Amino acid sequence: MKFFKYLFTAVLALTASVALNSVAGATLACVAGFSPAAGAVAGNVAGLLASAVLPHGCACATVFTEIWTGEMIKAFRTAAESLGWYDRIKSYDQYVDNDVIHFTELGGDPDVLVNNTTYPLNIQELKDADKPISLDYFDTTATPVTDDELHACSYDKMASVQERHREALKEKCMQKAIHAIAPAENKTTSPVLVTTGVADGTRKKFTTTDLLALKRKFDDMKIPKKDRVLVMCSDHVNDLLETDQKFKEHYNINQTEGKICRLYGFDIYEYDGTPYYNATTKKKLAWGAATADTDMQASVAFYVGRMMKANGSVQFYHSEASKDPLYHRNLVNFRKWGICLPLSDKNCTAAVISAKTAN
């Protein structure tokens, strides 16, 4: 069966080649004042000679270009609307100098006396401090793009590679941002709560009771009611979809900002890149650490007014194929400077992780 398929393809290709050479030869012959029949014969003879003289494989490159449509199937990325929580954070790009940004850490507020009758008044210093923050930098690994690829591809290979590097950098920066925002461990001023719902065999599910407990913690920390954000992992979102009708009705209504709804005072977003915690110690895993069976993914809550983000320089690195006599390849990669983190480690963040259950 394969033999007949190959034979049919070869005959079809030969017929098309002869027809094309004949039309081209006859046309040129008419223009030059010769017989069209003689031109058709000459066109096919020229085609045979060309196939013998041209380098082996050049015809394959033409076929490659004709077969591939140029439509690229891209890797899955986080949808822009799912990053609405990141867009809410104030940008300090204008204050970045040499990829370092300086903040003034306020030393507190003065005491307020009511109906005071004691004089002289006490003197209370408000000690502020400089807080320089060096931006993180993110490097992509170098991607080779050969001259052969550039000549054969039916799409802009170099532009595609650059786009994939930019998207990969963006994704990694968002993951680093939510990791930095999440509290390091369970403290009174940065609580890490555990879910209390029905066990599904491995963990307890997230419920509105857990959301209410998170609200109480924010209330205890005197966090303003406005601009409270909760970035939920998919497991916790799915838990609420199963049990809470109001949450279910609001899911996917707002596709432009990515916010699912406002519930119990939190603007709720869904994001798969939230960090993991050890379910026993309630300590956050270090950035880039591998997860284990003892670890659970968190939903992260924060107060927008105490967060910051800043983007520094972006460097594009490119070595040209003309300077690579051995492989004839271009090499491309990027470095991006940027950071996102809380301005304080107290009274502005919290996390909720699923409680582990025995299998």
Secondary structure, 3 states (H helix, E strand, C coil): CHHHHHHHHHHHHHHHHHHHHHHHHHHHHHHHCCCHHHHHHHHHHHHHHHHHHCCCCHHHHHHHHHHCCCCCCCCCCCCHHHHHHHHCCCECHHHCECCEEEEEECCCCCCCCCCCCCCCCCCCCCCCEEEEEECEEEECCCEEEEHHHHHHCCCCHHHHHHHHHHHHHHHHHHHHHHHHHCCCCCECCECEEECCCCECCCEECCCHHHHHHHHHHHHHCCCCCCCEEEEECHHHHHHHHHHCHHHHHHCCCCCCCCCCEEECCEEEEECCCCCEEECCCCCECCCCCCCCCCEEEEEEEEEHHHEEEEEEEEEEEEECHHHCCCCCEEEEEEEEEEEEEECCCCCCEEEEECCECCC
